[in-house]
Amino acid sequence: MRLLSPAISSLARMRLWRIDGWKNNPADAQREVLQDLVTAAQYTEFGRKYNFSGLFNVRTFKQTVPIHEYEDLQPYIHRIMQGEQNLLWNTPVYWFAKSSGTTSDKSKFIPVTDESLEDCHYKAAKDVLTLYYQFNPDSDLLTGKGLVIGGSHNINPLNSDAQYGDLSAVLLQNSPFWGHWLRVPDLSIALMDEWESKIEKLANSTINQNVTSISGVPTWTLVLFRRILELTGKSTMAEVWPHLELYMHGGVSFTPYKEQFEKLIGKPIHYLEMYNASEGFFAAQDRPGEEGMLLFTDHGIFMEFMPLEEYGKKHPETIGLQDVELGKNYAMVVSTNGGLWRYLLGDTVQFTSLNPFKIKVSGRVKHFINAFGEEIIVDNTDKAIAVASEKTGAVVNDYTAAPVYFSDSGNGGHEWLIEFEREPADLHHFALELDSALKSVNSDYEAKRHKDIALRQPLVRSLSKGVFTTWLKSKGKLGGQHKVPRLSNDRKYIEEILCLKLEV
């Protein structure tokens, strides 16, 4: 099979001229995307409501169409799921990506159209492959199998023509026939919804395969690695899959997990971050190991960026690529070929490069702690966890944090629940290093911590292994793309998990 590598590499590079086109002219690509979106949807119910046939530029589009959150579009989506069509998009919608984004009890159902599959998700996946081969022209990636640790899907009881599931399941179910040759496991295993059994079947069905790449959520990938090592008696995954060369990840920061991956894999491989959400495929690293993901500007998604100070205003302002700044937090607002219009995605991003445009996901609009003016975001806490772990020899599996509010007995602070793979020798020392690292990456936090006047030292609690998994399972959110909320301004999640901790 290695004889095919040069041919595959050459085929992948043939797409480079297309990528260079939108990469070097992102503003032109975005204007054309918006025009195509508005033209396609002008005779839909939504398009007629907002007079899409009379919208000829970005300015009038923004003036005419308000920003929507999921609840604003939900009535349309519910009608589509019951069988109505031509509401948000002009072609039939039969698939929905079930997404919580957080572990809230209310699921979101994001429409997935043929156009969003072909011109966004699959097109972006091909571009990721092309960029990888450009970076690594001698790769043997496609001479082996890609292990996809995906989710499940179900028949929609409201309409027999419609189905919903995790985005990964929707993509697997609709992938072209040749895609099934390149990946493992088979669909009967890939689409299982009971995760304990699924991990067992994944392990047994892939042990003897020539796996060259893996894509999946870090937590479940680590669980799979450990089970395979138990079954084989091997010390590292490199002994099981000697040609493994790439791990593709997204959805959560990889920083807290990288040390565990390096140890379990046992040899250097490439790690590539992708920003592929239910709403669309937005960006991916074009050079593994370098910070920032290349923004995909020609994939059926028109993007706007809302400065965080605008969030919550009655008429928030957004800006385009020409006005963004490095290092500033923006909430993403997208219009897509899946029928989402000026949709507040919920993620916050920072630009790491303006030529070409590259981003990193810094957190969630609603996932932060700002109970005392400290403005802590997930990017801050991921970095602090990594620093504290390095300095104390700890390895963190997962964590969540929330404020402890002022009381008669003392001032406020942050409470952290951390599940360690390897606990620090001294938890108090870990808390001190965590606090110090947060001060170094967030000046507002540092100011509030001055002499313990506004914020006291963080309270860190170590959880037994499996508590977060038990909590996710209790919410019906086990597996797939579901994840523990890193930060919250209220104590709902942390109180629920503390109750479970007492029961485990």
C-alpha positions in Angstrom: 0.0 0.0 0.0 2.9 2.4 0.6 3.4 2.5 -3.2 0.2 4.5 -3.3 1.4 7.3 -1.0 3.0 9.4 -3.7 -0.1 9.2 -5.9 -2.4 10.0 -3.0 -0.2 12.9 -2.0 -0.3 14.3 -5.6 -4.0 14.0 -5.8 -4.4 15.9 -2.5 -2.1 18.7 -3.6 -4.3 19.2 -6.7 -6.8 21.0 -4.5 -4.2 23.5 -3.3 -5.0 26.1 -5.9 -8.6 26.2 -4.7 -7.5 26.6 -1.1 -5.1 29.3 -2.0 -7.9 31.2 -3.8 -10.1 31.7 -0.7 -7.1 31.8 1.7 -5.6 34.7 -0.1 -8.9 36.5 -0.8 -11.0 35.8 2.3 -13.2 38.9 2.1 -14.1 38.2 -1.5 -14.9 34.6 -0.7 -17.2 35.7 2.2 -19.1 38.2 0.1 -19.7 35.5 -2.5 -20.8 33.0 0.1 -23.4 35.5 1.5 -24.7 36.3 -1.9 -25.1 32.6 -2.7 -26.9 31.9 0.7 -29.3 34.8 0.3 -30.1 33.9 -3.3 -30.7 30.3 -2.5 -33.1 31.1 0.4 -34.9 34.1 -1.0 -38.2 32.2 -1.6 -38.2 30.3 1.7 -40.6 31.5 4.4 -37.7 33.0 6.3 -36.4 34.7 3.1 -39.7 36.2 2.3 -40.1 37.5 5.8 -36.8 39.4 5.6 -37.0 40.3 1.9 -33.9 38.4 0.9 -34.6 39.2 -2.8 -33.9 42.8 -1.9 -30.7 42.3 0.0 -27.7 43.1 -2.1 -24.8 43.7 0.3 -23.5 42.9 3.8 -24.7 46.1 5.3 -28.3 45.7 4.3 -28.2 42.1 5.3 -27.1 43.0 8.8 -29.6 45.9 9.1 -32.5 43.7 8.0 -31.9 40.3 9.7 -31.7 40.3 13.5 -29.2 38.1 15.4 -30.9 34.8 16.4 -30.2 32.4 19.2 -31.5 28.8 19.0 -34.7 29.6 20.8 -35.5 32.2 18.0 -35.1 29.6 15.2 -36.6 26.7 17.2 -40.2 27.2 16.0 -39.0 26.8 12.3 -36.8 23.8 13.2 -39.7 22.1 15.0 -41.9 22.5 12.0 -39.2 21.1 9.7 -38.9 18.1 12.0 -42.6 17.5 11.6 -42.3 17.4 7.9 -42.7 21.0 6.6 -40.1 22.2 4.1 -38.9 25.5 2.5 -38.9 27.3 5.8 -35.2 28.1 6.5 -33.6 26.6 3.4 -34.8 25.9 -0.2 -33.9 22.2 -0.4 -35.4 19.4 1.8 -34.0 18.8 5.3 -34.1 15.2 6.5 -31.2 15.2 9.0 -30.6 17.0 12.2 -27.4 17.1 14.4 -28.5 16.8 18.0 -26.3 19.1 20.0 -26.3 20.3 23.5 -23.1 22.3 23.2 -23.2 22.1 27.0 -24.7 19.4 29.2 -28.0 21.4 29.7 -31.1 19.3 29.7 -32.4 20.9 26.6 -31.0 19.5 23.3 -30.7 21.5 20.2 -31.5 20.1 16.8 -29.4 21.7 14.0 -30.7 21.2 10.4 -28.2 19.4 8.2 -28.9 19.9 4.5 -27.3 18.2 1.5 -25.5 21.5 0.8 -24.0 21.7 4.3 -22.9 18.1 4.0 -21.2 18.4 0.6 -20.1 22.1 0.5 -19.2 22.5 4.1 -18.4 19.4 6.2 -17.1 17.1 3.4 -15.4 19.9 1.4 -13.6 21.0 4.6 -12.6 17.5 5.4 -11.0 17.2 1.9 -9.2 20.5 2.5 -7.9 19.3 5.8 -6.4 16.3 4.1 -4.9 18.5 1.4 -3.3 20.8 3.9 -2.0 17.8 5.9 -0.3 16.3 2.8 1.1 19.7 1.9 2.7 19.8 5.4 3.7 16.1 5.3 4.0 15.0 1.6 5.5 11.6 2.5 2.6 10.6 4.7 1.2 7.1 4.6 -2.1 8.3 6.1 -4.4 6.9 3.5 -2.6 3.6 3.2 -4.2 2.5 6.5 -7.5 3.0 8.3 -8.9 6.1 10.0 -10.5 5.2 13.4 -13.6 7.4 14.0 -14.9 7.4 17.5 -18.4 8.8 16.7 -21.8 9.1 18.2 -25.2 7.5 17.5 -28.4 8.4 15.6 -32.1 7.8 16.0 -35.3 7.9 13.9 -37.2 11.1 14.6 -40.6 10.0 16.1 -42.3 13.2 14.7 -41.6 12.4 11.1 -40.4 9.0 9.6 -38.4 10.8 6.9 -36.2 12.7 9.4 -33.4 11.4 11.5 -31.2 13.0 14.2 -28.0 12.1 16.0 -24.6 13.4 17.0 -22.9 15.2 14.2 -20.3 12.5 13.8 -23.1 9.9 13.3 -24.8 12.1 10.7 -21.6 12.5 8.8 -20.8 8.8 9.0 -24.3 7.8 7.8 -24.1 10.1 4.8 -20.5 9.6 3.8 -19.8 8.4 0.3 -19.3 4.6 -0.2 -15.6 5.0 -0.7 -15.4 6.6 2.8 -16.4 3.3 4.4 -13.3 1.7 2.9 -11.0 4.2 4.6 -12.3 4.0 8.2 -13.0 1.6 11.1 -15.2 0.4 12.7 -18.2 -0.6 10.6 -21.4 1.4 11.0 -23.1 -1.1 13.3 -20.5 -0.4 15.9 -19.8 3.3 15.1 -23.5 4.2 15.6 -24.0 2.3 18.9 -25.5 4.5 21.6 -24.5 2.5 24.7 -21.0 3.6 25.3 -19.7 1.0 27.7 -20.5 -1.7 25.2 -19.4 0.4 22.3 -15.9 0.9 23.8 -15.6 -2.9 24.2 -16.6 -3.5 20.5 -14.4 -0.7 19.3 -11.4 -2.2 21.0 -12.0 -5.7 19.8 -12.7 -4.7 16.2 -9.7 -2.4 15.7 -6.9 -4.2 17.6 -5.7 -6.0 14.4 -6.4 -3.2 12.0 -3.7 -0.9 10.4 -4.9 2.3 12.1 -3.0 5.4 10.8 -5.3 8.1 12.1 -7.8 8.7 14.9 -10.5 11.3 15.3 -12.7 11.6 18.4 -13.2 13.4 21.7 -10.0 13.1 23.9 -11.8 11.6 26.9 -13.3 8.6 25.1 -10.2 8.1 23.0 -8.2 7.7 26.2 -10.7 5.2 27.5 -10.4 3.2 24.3 -6.6 3.3 24.4 -6.5 1.9 28.0 -9.0 -0.9 27.1 -6.9 -1.9 24.1 -3.7 -2.0 26.1 -5.5 -4.2 28.7 -6.7 -6.6 26.1 -3.4 -6.8 24.2 -1.0 -6.6 27.2 1.0 -4.0 25.2 2.7 -1.0 26.9 1.9 1.6 24.2 -0.5 2.1 21.3 2.6 2.3 19.0 3.0 -1.4 19.6 -0.6 -2.0 18.6 -0.7 0.4 15.7 2.9 1.0 14.6 1.8 3.2 11.6 -0.4 5.6 13.6 0.7 9.1 12.6 -2.2 11.5 13.3 -4.8 12.3 15.9 -7.5 14.8 15.0 -9.4 16.4 17.9 -11.8 19.2 18.6 -14.7 20.3 20.9 -12.6 20.8 24.0 -9.1 22.0 24.6 -6.5 19.3 24.0 -4.0 21.0 26.4 -5.0 19.0 29.6 -4.9 15.7 27.7 -1.7 15.9 25.6 0.7 14.5 28.2 -1.6 11.4 28.6 -1.8 10.9 24.8 2.0 11.1 24.4 2.5 8.6 27.2 0.0 6.1 26.0 0.9 6.3 22.3 4.6 6.0 23.0 6.0 7.7 19.9 5.8 11.1 18.3 2.7 11.7 16.1 1.0 14.7 14.7 -1.9 16.3 16.5 -4.4 18.4 14.5 -7.2 20.5 15.9 -10.4 21.0 14.0 -13.3 23.3 14.6 -16.1 21.2 13.3 -19.4 21.8 15.1 -23.0 20.8 14.4 -23.5 24.1 12.7 -20.6 23.8 10.3 -16.9 23.1 9.8 -15.3 26.5 10.5 -11.5 26.0 10.7 -8.6 23.6 11.1 -4.9 23.7 11.7 -3.0 23.9 8.5 0.3 23.1 10.2 0.1 20.6 13.1 1.9 21.9 16.2 1.4 25.6 15.3 -1.2 27.6 17.3 -4.3 28.7 15.4 -6.7 27.1 13.0 -7.0 28.4 9.4 -10.5 30.0 9.0 -12.5 28.3 6.2 -14.1 31.2 4.3 -15.4 29.4 1.2 -17.5 26.6 2.8 -21.1 27.8 2.8 -20.8 29.8 6.0 -20.9 33.6 6.3 -19.2 34.7 9.5 -19.5 37.8 11.7 -17.7 38.5 14.9 -19.4 40.1 17.9 -17.1 41.9 20.5 -18.1 40.4 23.8 -19.0 43.8 25.2 -21.9 43.8 22.7 -23.4 40.5 24.0 -26.7 41.1 25.8 -27.4 44.4 24.1 -30.8 44.8 22.4 -29.1 45.5 19.0 -25.5 44.1 19.3 -23.0 45.1 16.7 -20.8 42.7 14.7 -17.8 43.2 12.6 -16.3 41.5 9.6 -12.8 40.0 9.0 -11.5 43.4 7.9 -11.9 44.8 11.4 -11.0 42.0 13.8 -8.0 42.3 16.1 -5.5 39.9 17.4 -6.1 38.4 20.9 -9.5 39.9 21.4 -12.5 37.7 22.3 -15.4 37.6 19.8 -18.6 35.6 19.8 -19.2 34.0 16.4 -22.4 34.8 14.5 -22.9 32.6 11.4 -25.3 32.3 8.4 -25.1 28.8 6.9 -26.2 26.6 4.0 -27.9 24.6 6.7 -30.5 27.3 7.1 -29.2 29.2 10.1 -29.4 33.0 9.8 -27.2 35.4 11.8 -27.1 32.6 14.4 -25.2 33.2 17.6 -23.0 30.1 17.8 -22.2 30.4 21.5 -18.4 29.9 21.1 -15.9 32.7 21.6 -12.8 32.8 19.4 -9.6 34.8 19.3 -7.6 35.6 16.2 -4.0 34.3 16.3 -3.1 35.6 12.8 -4.6 38.1 10.4 -2.7 37.0 7.3 -4.0 34.4 6.8 -6.9 34.5 9.2 -6.4 32.0 12.0 -8.4 31.5 15.2 -8.5 29.5 18.4 -11.6 28.7 20.4 -11.3 30.6 23.7 -14.5 29.5 25.4 -18.3 29.9 25.4 -20.4 33.0 25.6 -22.2 31.5 28.5 -19.3 29.5 29.9 -17.1 31.8 31.9 -16.9 33.0 35.5 -17.4 36.7 36.1 -19.0 36.7 39.5 -16.6 39.3 40.9 -15.4 41.1 37.8 -12.6 38.5 37.2 -13.7 37.6 33.6 -12.2 34.1 33.6 -12.6 32.2 30.3 -11.9 28.6 29.4 -8.8 29.5 27.6 -7.4 30.9 30.9 -8.4 27.8 33.0 -7.1 25.3 30.5 -3.7 27.0 30.5 -3.6 27.2 34.3 -4.5 23.6 34.7 -1.7 22.7 32.3 0.9 24.8 34.2 -0.2 23.5 37.6 -0.1 19.9 36.4 3.4 20.3 35.0 4.7 21.9 38.2 3.2 19.3 40.5 3.4 16.1 38.4 -0.3 15.8 38.2 -2.4 14.6 35.2 -5.9 15.9 34.9 -8.7 14.0 33.2 -11.4 16.6 33.5 -12.6 19.6 35.6 -15.3 22.1 36.3 -15.3 25.3 38.3 -17.9 27.7 39.7 -17.9 30.7 42.0 -18.4 30.5 45.8 -20.2 33.7 46.6 -19.7 36.1 49.5 -21.2 35.1 52.8 -21.1 36.2 56.5 -18.2 33.8 57.0 -15.9 35.2 54.3 -15.3 36.6 50.8 -15.9 34.9 47.5 -13.7 32.5 45.5 -13.8 29.7 43.0 -14.5 26.1 43.7 -12.8 23.5 41.4 -13.8 19.9 41.0 -11.0 18.0 39.4 -10.8 14.3 38.3 -7.1 13.4 38.2 -5.6 10.5 36.3 -2.6 11.1 38.5 -3.1 13.1 41.7 -0.5 15.6 42.8 1.4 14.6 45.9 0.1 17.8 47.6 -3.4 19.0 46.6 -2.8 22.3 48.4 0.4 22.9 46.3 -1.6 22.2 43.2 -4.1 24.8 44.2 -1.4 27.4 44.8 0.2 26.7 41.4 -3.3 26.9 39.7 -3.9 30.2 41.4 -0.5 31.6 40.4 -1.0 30.5 36.8 -4.4 32.1 36.6 -2.9 35.4 37.9 -0.3 35.2 35.2 -2.8 34.8 32.3 -5.6 37.0 33.5 -4.9 40.5 35.0 -8.5 41.0 36.2 -8.3 37.8 38.2 -4.9 38.9 39.5 -6.3 42.3 40.6 -9.3 40.6 42.4 -6.9 38.2 44.2 -4.8 41.0 45.6 -4.4 40.4 49.3 -7.5 38.2 49.2 -9.7 41.3 49.3 -12.2 40.4 46.6 -11.3 36.7 45.9 -9.8 34.2 48.2 -7.5 31.3 47.2 -9.4 28.7 45.0 -10.8 25.7 46.7 -9.8 22.5 44.8 -11.6 19.2 45.4 -10.3 15.9 44.0 -13.0 13.7 42.6 -12.9 9.9 42.5 -12.3 8.5 39.0 -15.6 8.1 37.1 -17.6 10.8 38.8 -17.9 13.0 35.7 -18.8 9.9 33.6 -21.5 9.0 36.2 -22.9 12.5 36.1 -23.0 12.7 32.3 -24.7 9.3 32.3 -27.3 10.6 34.7 -28.1 13.4 32.3 -28.3 11.0 29.3 -25.3 12.7 27.8 -22.7 9.9 27.9 -20.5 9.6 24.9 -20.3 11.4 21.6 -19.6 15.1 21.7 -21.1 15.7 25.1 -18.7 17.2 27.6 -18.5 18.5 31.1 -19.0 22.3 31.3 -15.6 23.8 32.2 -16.9 27.0 33.8 -20.3 28.3 35.0 -21.4 31.5 36.7 -23.9 29.6 38.8 -23.4 26.5 40.9 -26.0 24.2 39.3 -23.5 21.8 37.7 -21.1 21.8 40.6 -23.8 21.1 43.2 -25.2 18.2 41.1 -21.7 16.7 40.8 -20.9 17.1 44.5 -24.1 15.2 45.3 -23.0 12.4 43.0 -19.6 12.4 44.6 -21.2 11.6 47.9 -23.1 8.7 46.4 -20.2 7.1 44.5 
